[in-house]
Amino acid sequence: MDDFERWWSVAAYWIGSNFRALRFLSPDLLLAFGAICSFVTILFFCAWLYAIRRNKVLKRQIRSLTDELAVVQQKYESEVKWRMAADRMFGTQPAPSVQSGDQVK
């Protein structure tokens, strides 16, 4: 409990000293400080909106690419199935240069 009271008193002192320092600043300086803080807040808000919009676009692209991948994968598996069936049916061997033991020079 003593730690809490000590930290609370330090925080209260720090806040009080900063308010005292703000009272001694000129109104023009306070206005400039407020304008800068407002500008930075607006910039952060715009960056946040941009990040949200970009995130939505990227999610949409990922979803579209995932759908496209499923279609291509299905076509590939169908092609492999047909080629394997044709190889079994006609007994076709791959070209000699394509076999695993051969090396092309």
N, CA, C and O atoms as a GROMACS GRO file, in nm:
protein
  420
    1MET      N    1   0.083  -0.119   0.000
    1MET     CA    2   0.000   0.000   0.000
    1MET      C    3   0.087   0.125   0.000
    1MET      O    4   0.051   0.227  -0.060
    2ASP      N    5   0.202   0.117   0.068
    2ASP     CA    6   0.292   0.232   0.071
    2ASP      C    7   0.346   0.263  -0.069
    2ASP      O    8   0.362   0.379  -0.106
    3ASP      N    9   0.372   0.157  -0.146
    3ASP     CA   10   0.420   0.178  -0.283
    3ASP      C   11   0.316   0.251  -0.366
    3ASP      O   12   0.349   0.342  -0.442
    4PHE      N   13   0.190   0.212  -0.351
    4PHE     CA   14   0.083   0.277  -0.426
    4PHE      C   15   0.073   0.425  -0.388
    4PHE      O   16   0.061   0.510  -0.476
    5GLU      N   17   0.079   0.454  -0.260
    5GLU     CA   18   0.070   0.594  -0.216
    5GLU      C   19   0.190   0.674  -0.266
    5GLU      O   20   0.176   0.790  -0.303
    6ARG      N   21   0.307   0.611  -0.267
    6ARG     CA   22   0.427   0.680  -0.314
    6ARG      C   23   0.416   0.708  -0.464
    6ARG      O   24   0.445   0.819  -0.509
    7TRP      N   25   0.373   0.608  -0.542
    7TRP     CA   26   0.358   0.628  -0.686
    7TRP      C   27   0.248   0.730  -0.715
    7TRP      O   28   0.261   0.811  -0.807
    8TRP      N   29   0.141   0.725  -0.640
    8TRP     CA   30   0.032   0.820  -0.659
    8TRP      C   31   0.079   0.962  -0.630
    8TRP      O   32   0.045   1.055  -0.704
    9SER      N   33   0.156   0.980  -0.524
    9SER     CA   34   0.204   1.115  -0.492
    9SER      C   35   0.302   1.166  -0.597
    9SER      O   36   0.302   1.284  -0.631
   10VAL      N   37   0.386   1.075  -0.650
   10VAL     CA   38   0.479   1.116  -0.757
   10VAL      C   39   0.401   1.156  -0.882
   10VAL      O   40   0.433   1.257  -0.945
   11ALA      N   41   0.298   1.079  -0.917
   11ALA     CA   42   0.217   1.110  -1.034
   11ALA      C   43   0.142   1.242  -1.014
   11ALA      O   44   0.135   1.324  -1.106
   12ALA      N   45   0.086   1.262  -0.896
   12ALA     CA   46   0.014   1.387  -0.868
   12ALA      C   47   0.108   1.507  -0.874
   12ALA      O   48   0.071   1.613  -0.924
   13TYR      N   49   0.229   1.491  -0.822
   13TYR     CA   50   0.328   1.599  -0.826
   13TYR      C   51   0.365   1.630  -0.971
   13TYR      O   52   0.375   1.747  -1.009
   14TRP      N   53   0.386   1.526  -1.052
   14TRP     CA   54   0.426   1.545  -1.192
   14TRP      C   55   0.315   1.617  -1.270
   14TRP      O   56   0.343   1.708  -1.348
   15ILE      N   57   0.190   1.576  -1.248
   15ILE     CA   58   0.077   1.642  -1.316
   15ILE      C   59   0.065   1.786  -1.271
   15ILE      O   60   0.044   1.876  -1.353
   16GLY      N   61   0.078   1.809  -1.141
   16GLY     CA   62   0.068   1.946  -1.089
   16GLY      C   63   0.178   2.035  -1.143
   16GLY      O   64   0.152   2.150  -1.178
   17SER      N   65   0.299   1.985  -1.150
   17SER     CA   66   0.410   2.068  -1.200
   17SER      C   67   0.392   2.099  -1.349
   17SER      O   68   0.426   2.208  -1.394
   18ASN      N   69   0.337   2.002  -1.424
   18ASN     CA   70   0.314   2.030  -1.566
   18ASN      C   71   0.202   2.132  -1.584
   18ASN      O   72   0.210   2.217  -1.674
   19PHE      N   73   0.098   2.127  -1.502
   19PHE     CA   74  -0.008   2.228  -1.511
   19PHE      C   75   0.046   2.366  -1.473
   19PHE      O   76   0.010   2.466  -1.535
   20ARG      N   77   0.132   2.370  -1.372
   20ARG     CA   78   0.193   2.499  -1.335
   20ARG      C   79   0.277   2.554  -1.449
   20ARG      O   80   0.277   2.674  -1.475
   21ALA      N   81   0.349   2.465  -1.518
   21ALA     CA   82   0.432   2.509  -1.631
   21ALA      C   83   0.345   2.558  -1.746
   21ALA      O   84   0.381   2.653  -1.815
   22LEU      N   85   0.231   2.494  -1.768
   22LEU     CA   86   0.141   2.537  -1.875
   22LEU      C   87   0.081   2.674  -1.846
   22LEU      O   88   0.055   2.751  -1.939
   23ARG      N   89   0.059   2.706  -1.719
   23ARG     CA   90   0.002   2.837  -1.684
   23ARG      C   91   0.096   2.951  -1.718
   23ARG      O   92   0.053   3.063  -1.745
   24PHE      N   93   0.226   2.922  -1.718
   24PHE     CA   94   0.323   3.028  -1.745
   24PHE      C   95   0.352   3.045  -1.894
   24PHE      O   96   0.424   3.138  -1.933
   25LEU      N   97   0.298   2.959  -1.979
   25LEU     CA   98   0.320   2.972  -2.123
   25LEU      C   99   0.226   3.079  -2.180
   25LEU      O  100   0.118   3.104  -2.127
   26SER      N  101   0.271   3.140  -2.288
   26SER     CA  102   0.189   3.244  -2.350
   26SER      C  103   0.073   3.180  -2.426
   26SER      O  104   0.082   3.064  -2.467
   27PRO      N  105  -0.035   3.254  -2.443
   27PRO     CA  106  -0.151   3.199  -2.515
   27PRO      C  107  -0.118   3.160  -2.660
   27PRO      O  108  -0.171   3.062  -2.712
   28ASP      N  109  -0.029   3.237  -2.724
   28ASP     CA  110   0.008   3.203  -2.861
   28ASP      C  111   0.080   3.068  -2.867
   28ASP      O  112   0.056   2.988  -2.957
   29LEU      N  113   0.166   3.044  -2.769
   29LEU     CA  114   0.238   2.918  -2.765
   29LEU      C  115   0.143   2.802  -2.736
   29LEU      O  116   0.157   2.695  -2.794
   30LEU      N  117   0.046   2.823  -2.647
   30LEU     CA  118  -0.053   2.720  -2.619
   30LEU      C  119  -0.140   2.690  -2.742
   30LEU      O  120  -0.174   2.575  -2.768
   31LEU      N  121  -0.174   2.796  -2.817
   31LEU     CA  122  -0.252   2.777  -2.939
   31LEU      C  123  -0.173   2.697  -3.042
   31LEU      O  124  -0.227   2.608  -3.108
   32ALA      N  125  -0.045   2.729  -3.056
   32ALA     CA  126   0.040   2.654  -3.150
   32ALA      C  127   0.053   2.508  -3.106
   32ALA      O  128   0.047   2.417  -3.189
   33PHE      N  129   0.070   2.486  -2.977
   33PHE     CA  130   0.080   2.350  -2.925
   33PHE      C  131  -0.049   2.272  -2.950
   33PHE      O  132  -0.046   2.155  -2.988
   34GLY      N  133  -0.162   2.337  -2.927
   34GLY     CA  134  -0.292   2.273  -2.954
   34GLY      C  135  -0.311   2.242  -3.102
   34GLY      O  136  -0.364   2.137  -3.137
   35ALA      N  137  -0.268   2.334  -3.188
   35ALA     CA  138  -0.281   2.311  -3.333
   35ALA      C  139  -0.194   2.194  -3.377
   35ALA      O  140  -0.237   2.111  -3.458
   36ILE      N  141  -0.072   2.186  -3.324
   36ILE     CA  142   0.017   2.075  -3.358
   36ILE      C  143  -0.042   1.943  -3.309
   36ILE      O  144  -0.039   1.844  -3.382
   37CYS      N  145  -0.093   1.941  -3.188
   37CYS     CA  146  -0.155   1.818  -3.136
   37CYS      C  147  -0.276   1.776  -3.220
   37CYS      O  148  -0.295   1.658  -3.247
   38SER      N  149  -0.357   1.872  -3.261
   38SER     CA  150  -0.473   1.842  -3.345
   38SER      C  151  -0.429   1.787  -3.481
   38SER      O  152  -0.488   1.692  -3.531
   39PHE      N  153  -0.325   1.848  -3.539
   39PHE     CA  154  -0.275   1.802  -3.668
   39PHE      C  155  -0.221   1.659  -3.659
   39PHE      O  156  -0.248   1.577  -3.746
   40VAL      N  157  -0.147   1.630  -3.554
   40VAL     CA  158  -0.093   1.494  -3.535
   40VAL      C  159  -0.207   1.395  -3.515
   40VAL      O  160  -0.201   1.283  -3.566
   41THR      N  161  -0.310   1.433  -3.441
   41THR     CA  162  -0.426   1.346  -3.420
   41THR      C  163  -0.497   1.317  -3.552
   41THR      O  164  -0.536   1.203  -3.578
   42ILE      N  165  -0.514   1.418  -3.634
   42ILE     CA  166  -0.578   1.399  -3.765
   42ILE      C  167  -0.492   1.308  -3.853
   42ILE      O  168  -0.546   1.222  -3.923
   43LEU      N  169  -0.359   1.325  -3.850
   43LEU     CA  170  -0.270   1.239  -3.928
   43LEU      C  171  -0.282   1.093  -3.884
   43LEU      O  172  -0.290   1.003  -3.967
   44PHE      N  173  -0.283   1.070  -3.754
   44PHE     CA  174  -0.296   0.933  -3.703
   44PHE      C  175  -0.432   0.874  -3.743
   44PHE      O  176  -0.440   0.756  -3.778
   45PHE      N  177  -0.536   0.954  -3.738
   45PHE     CA  178  -0.669   0.907  -3.776
   45PHE      C  179  -0.672   0.869  -3.924
   45PHE      O  180  -0.728   0.766  -3.961
   46CYS      N  181  -0.612   0.954  -4.009
   46CYS     CA  182  -0.607   0.923  -4.152
   46CYS      C  183  -0.524   0.796  -4.178
   46CYS      O  184  -0.561   0.714  -4.262
   47ALA      N  185  -0.413   0.781  -4.108
   47ALA     CA  186  -0.331   0.661  -4.124
   47ALA      C  187  -0.408   0.537  -4.078
   47ALA      O  188  -0.397   0.432  -4.141
   48TRP      N  189  -0.483   0.550  -3.973
   48TRP     CA  190  -0.564   0.438  -3.923
   48TRP      C  191  -0.670   0.400  -4.025
   48TRP      O  192  -0.690   0.282  -4.052
   49LEU      N  193  -0.739   0.499  -4.083
   49LEU     CA  194  -0.839   0.472  -4.186
   49LEU      C  195  -0.776   0.406  -4.309
   49LEU      O  196  -0.834   0.314  -4.366
   50TYR      N  197  -0.658   0.454  -4.348
   50TYR     CA  198  -0.588   0.395  -4.462
   50TYR      C  199  -0.552   0.249  -4.434
   50TYR      O  200  -0.567   0.164  -4.521
   51ALA      N  201  -0.506   0.222  -4.313
   51ALA     CA  202  -0.469   0.084  -4.277
   51ALA      C  203  -0.591  -0.007  -4.278
   51ALA      O  204  -0.582  -0.121  -4.323
   52ILE      N  205  -0.704   0.041  -4.229
   52ILE     CA  206  -0.827  -0.039  -4.230
   52ILE      C  207  -0.870  -0.068  -4.373
   52ILE      O  208  -0.905  -0.181  -4.406
   53ARG      N  209  -0.868   0.035  -4.458
   53ARG     CA  210  -0.909   0.017  -4.597
   53ARG      C  211  -0.815  -0.079  -4.669
   53ARG      O  212  -0.859  -0.165  -4.744
   54ARG      N  213  -0.686  -0.064  -4.646
   54ARG     CA  214  -0.586  -0.152  -4.709
   54ARG      C  215  -0.603  -0.296  -4.660
   54ARG      O  216  -0.587  -0.390  -4.738
   55ASN      N  217  -0.636  -0.312  -4.534
   55ASN     CA  218  -0.658  -0.444  -4.478
   55ASN      C  219  -0.778  -0.511  -4.546
   55ASN      O  220  -0.772  -0.630  -4.578
   56LYS      N  221  -0.885  -0.437  -4.569
   56LYS     CA  222  -1.002  -0.492  -4.637
   56LYS      C  223  -0.967  -0.534  -4.779
   56LYS      O  224  -1.010  -0.640  -4.825
   57VAL      N  225  -0.890  -0.452  -4.850
   57VAL     CA  226  -0.850  -0.484  -4.986
   57VAL      C  227  -0.765  -0.610  -4.988
   57VAL      O  228  -0.786  -0.698  -5.071
   58LEU      N  229  -0.670  -0.619  -4.896
   58LEU     CA  230  -0.583  -0.737  -4.892
   58LEU      C  231  -0.661  -0.863  -4.856
   58LEU      O  232  -0.634  -0.969  -4.912
   59LYS      N  233  -0.757  -0.852  -4.765
   59LYS     CA  234  -0.840  -0.969  -4.733
   59LYS      C  235  -0.920  -1.014  -4.854
   59LYS      O  236  -0.932  -1.134  -4.880
   60ARG      N  237  -0.973  -0.918  -4.929
   60ARG     CA  238  -1.048  -0.951  -5.049
   60ARG      C  239  -0.958  -1.019  -5.152
   60ARG      O  240  -0.999  -1.115  -5.217
   61GLN      N  241  -0.835  -0.968  -5.169
   61GLN     CA  242  -0.741  -1.029  -5.264
   61GLN      C  243  -0.703  -1.170  -5.220
   61GLN      O  244  -0.694  -1.261  -5.303
   62ILE      N  245  -0.680  -1.189  -5.091
   62ILE     CA  246  -0.646  -1.323  -5.041
   62ILE      C  247  -0.761  -1.419  -5.066
   62ILE      O  248  -0.739  -1.532  -5.108
   63ARG      N  249  -0.883  -1.375  -5.039
   63ARG     CA  250  -0.999  -1.460  -5.062
   63ARG      C  251  -1.011  -1.496  -5.210
   63ARG      O  252  -1.039  -1.612  -5.243
   64SER      N  253  -0.991  -1.400  -5.298
   64SER     CA  254  -0.999  -1.426  -5.442
   64SER      C  255  -0.888  -1.520  -5.488
   64SER      O  256  -0.913  -1.609  -5.568
   65LEU      N  257  -0.766  -1.501  -5.437
   65LEU     CA  258  -0.656  -1.590  -5.474
   65LEU      C  259  -0.677  -1.730  -5.419
   65LEU      O  260  -0.639  -1.828  -5.484
   66THR      N  261  -0.736  -1.742  -5.302
   66THR     CA  262  -0.765  -1.873  -5.247
   66THR      C  263  -0.868  -1.946  -5.333
   66THR      O  264  -0.854  -2.066  -5.359
   67ASP      N  265  -0.970  -1.875  -5.378
   67ASP     CA  266  -1.070  -1.935  -5.467
   67ASP      C  267  -1.006  -1.976  -5.599
   67ASP      O  268  -1.033  -2.085  -5.650
   68GLU      N  269  -0.922  -1.889  -5.653
   68GLU     CA  270  -0.854  -1.920  -5.780
   68GLU      C  271  -0.760  -2.040  -5.763
   68GLU      O  272  -0.750  -2.124  -5.853
   69LEU      N  273  -0.693  -2.049  -5.650
   69LEU     CA  274  -0.605  -2.162  -5.624
   69LEU      C  275  -0.684  -2.292  -5.619
   69LEU      O  276  -0.638  -2.394  -5.672
   70ALA      N  277  -0.800  -2.290  -5.558
   70ALA     CA  278  -0.883  -2.411  -5.552
   70ALA      C  279  -0.922  -2.456  -5.691
   70ALA      O  280  -0.920  -2.576  -5.720
   71VAL      N  281  -0.957  -2.362  -5.779
   71VAL     CA  282  -0.996  -2.398  -5.915
   71VAL      C  283  -0.876  -2.454  -5.991
   71VAL      O  284  -0.888  -2.557  -6.058
   72VAL      N  285  -0.761  -2.388  -5.982
   72VAL     CA  286  -0.641  -2.434  -6.052
   72VAL      C  287  -0.597  -2.570  -5.998
   72VAL      O  288  -0.556  -2.657  -6.074
   73GLN      N  289  -0.604  -2.587  -5.869
   73GLN     CA  290  -0.565  -2.714  -5.809
   73GLN      C  291  -0.656  -2.827  -5.857
   73GLN      O  292  -0.610  -2.938  -5.883
   74GLN      N  293  -0.783  -2.800  -5.868
   74GLN     CA  294  -0.878  -2.900  -5.916
   74GLN      C  295  -0.847  -2.934  -6.063
   74GLN      O  296  -0.850  -3.052  -6.101
   75LYS      N  297  -0.819  -2.832  -6.144
   75LYS     CA  298  -0.784  -2.858  -6.284
   75LYS      C  299  -0.655  -2.939  -6.295
   75LYS      O  300  -0.645  -3.030  -6.377
   76TYR      N  301  -0.557  -2.904  -6.211
   76TYR     CA  302  -0.430  -2.976  -6.213
   76TYR      C  303  -0.449  -3.123  -6.176
   76TYR      O  304  -0.395  -3.212  -6.242
   77GLU      N  305  -0.526  -3.148  -6.070
   77GLU     CA  306  -0.551  -3.287  -6.028
   77GLU      C  307  -0.626  -3.364  -6.135
   77GLU      O  308  -0.601  -3.482  -6.157
   78SER      N  309  -0.720  -3.297  -6.203
   78SER     CA  310  -0.793  -3.362  -6.312
   78SER      C  311  -0.698  -3.396  -6.427
   78SER      O  312  -0.706  -3.504  -6.483
   79GLU      N  313  -0.609  -3.304  -6.461
   79GLU     CA  314  -0.512  -3.327  -6.567
   79GLU      C  315  -0.418  -3.442  -6.533
   79GLU      O  316  -0.390  -3.527  -6.617
   80VAL      N  317  -0.371  -3.446  -6.409
   80VAL     CA  318  -0.283  -3.554  -6.365
   80VAL      C  319  -0.357  -3.687  -6.374
   80VAL      O  320  -0.301  -3.787  -6.418
   81LYS      N  321  -0.481  -3.689  -6.332
   81LYS     CA  322  -0.561  -3.811  -6.336
   81LYS      C  323  -0.577  -3.860  -6.480
   81LYS      O  324  -0.561  -3.979  -6.508
   82TRP      N  325  -0.608  -3.767  -6.573
   82TRP     CA  326  -0.624  -3.806  -6.713
   82TRP      C  327  -0.492  -3.854  -6.772
   82TRP      O  328  -0.491  -3.952  -6.847
   83ARG      N  329  -0.384  -3.789  -6.742
   83ARG     CA  330  -0.253  -3.830  -6.797
   83ARG      C  331  -0.211  -3.966  -6.743
   83ARG      O  332  -0.159  -4.049  -6.817
   84MET      N  333  -0.234  -3.989  -6.615
   84MET     CA  334  -0.199  -4.119  -6.558
   84MET      C  335  -0.286  -4.228  -6.619
   84MET      O  336  -0.238  -4.338  -6.644
   85ALA      N  337  -0.413  -4.198  -6.642
   85ALA     CA  338  -0.501  -4.296  -6.706
   85ALA      C  339  -0.455  -4.322  -6.848
   85ALA      O  340  -0.456  -4.437  -6.893
   86ALA      N  341  -0.416  -4.218  -6.921
   86ALA     CA  342  -0.367  -4.236  -7.058
   86ALA      C  343  -0.238  -4.317  -7.058
   86ALA      O  344  -0.219  -4.403  -7.144
   87ASP      N  345  -0.148  -4.290  -6.964
   87ASP     CA  346  -0.022  -4.366  -6.955
   87ASP      C  347  -0.051  -4.513  -6.926
   87ASP      O  348   0.015  -4.600  -6.983
   88ARG      N  349  -0.145  -4.542  -6.840
   88ARG     CA  350  -0.180  -4.681  -6.811
   88ARG      C  351  -0.245  -4.748  -6.932
   88ARG      O  352  -0.221  -4.865  -6.961
   89MET      N  353  -0.328  -4.670  -7.000
   89MET     CA  354  -0.401  -4.726  -7.115
   89MET      C  355  -0.310  -4.753  -7.233
   89MET      O  356  -0.318  -4.859  -7.295
   90PHE      N  357  -0.224  -4.658  -7.265
   90PHE     CA  358  -0.141  -4.670  -7.384
   90PHE      C  359   0.000  -4.719  -7.353
   90PHE      O  360   0.076  -4.749  -7.444
   91GLY      N  361   0.036  -4.727  -7.225
   91GLY     CA  362   0.168  -4.775  -7.186
   91GLY      C  363   0.279  -4.681  -7.228
   91GLY      O  364   0.390  -4.727  -7.255
   92THR      N  365   0.254  -4.556  -7.235
   92THR     CA  366   0.353  -4.458  -7.280
   92THR      C  367   0.457  -4.438  -7.171
   92THR      O  368   0.424  -4.420  -7.054
   93GLN      N  369   0.584  -4.439  -7.211
   93GLN     CA  370   0.694  -4.410  -7.120
   93GLN      C  371   0.738  -4.266  -7.141
   93GLN      O  372   0.728  -4.214  -7.252
   94PRO      N  373   0.786  -4.202  -7.036
   94PRO     CA  374   0.836  -4.066  -7.055
   94PRO      C  375   0.959  -4.066  -7.145
   94PRO      O  376   1.024  -4.170  -7.159
   95ALA      N  377   0.992  -3.956  -7.204
   95ALA     CA  378   1.108  -3.943  -7.292
   95ALA      C  379   1.234  -3.980  -7.216
   95ALA      O  380   1.242  -3.956  -7.095
   96PRO      N  381   1.335  -4.040  -7.284
   96PRO     CA  382   1.456  -4.085  -7.214
   96PRO      C  383   1.529  -3.971  -7.142
   96PRO      O  384   1.586  -3.994  -7.035
   97SER      N  385   1.529  -3.851  -7.196
   97SER     CA  386   1.601  -3.742  -7.132
   97SER      C  387   1.530  -3.692  -7.006
   97SER      O  388   1.588  -3.617  -6.927
   98VAL      N  389   1.406  -3.733  -6.988
   98VAL     CA  390   1.330  -3.686  -6.875
   98VAL      C  391   1.337  -3.786  -6.757
   98VAL      O  392   1.302  -3.751  -6.645
   99GLN      N  393   1.382  -3.908  -6.783
   99GLN     CA  394   1.388  -4.008  -6.678
   99GLN      C  395   1.484  -3.964  -6.569
   99GLN      O  396   1.577  -3.888  -6.595
  100SER      N  397   1.461  -4.012  -6.448
  100SER     CA  398   1.533  -3.962  -6.331
  100SER      C  399   1.682  -3.994  -6.333
  100SER      O  400   1.761  -3.916  -6.280
  101GLY      N  401   1.722  -4.107  -6.393
  101GLY     CA  402   1.864  -4.145  -6.389
  101GLY      C  403   1.949  -4.070  -6.490
  101GLY      O  404   2.070  -4.061  -6.473
  102ASP      N  405   1.890  -4.016  -6.593
  102ASP     CA  406   1.965  -3.948  -6.699
  102ASP      C  407   1.995  -3.805  -6.660
  102ASP      O  408   1.920  -3.741  -6.586
  103GLN      N  409   2.108  -3.756  -6.712
  103GLN     CA  410   2.145  -3.616  -6.692
  103GLN      C  411   2.163  -3.553  -6.828
  103GLN      O  412   2.224  -3.612  -6.917
  104VAL      N  413   2.110  -3.434  -6.844
  104VAL     CA  414   2.122  -3.362  -6.971
  104VAL      C  415   2.250  -3.280  -6.965
  104VAL      O  416   2.274  -3.208  -6.868
  105LYS      N  417   2.333  -3.292  -7.072
  105LYS     CA  418   2.459  -3.215  -7.076
  105LYS      C  419   2.452  -3.107  -7.177
  105LYS      O  420   2.548  -3.032  -7.195
   0.00000   0.00000   0.00000
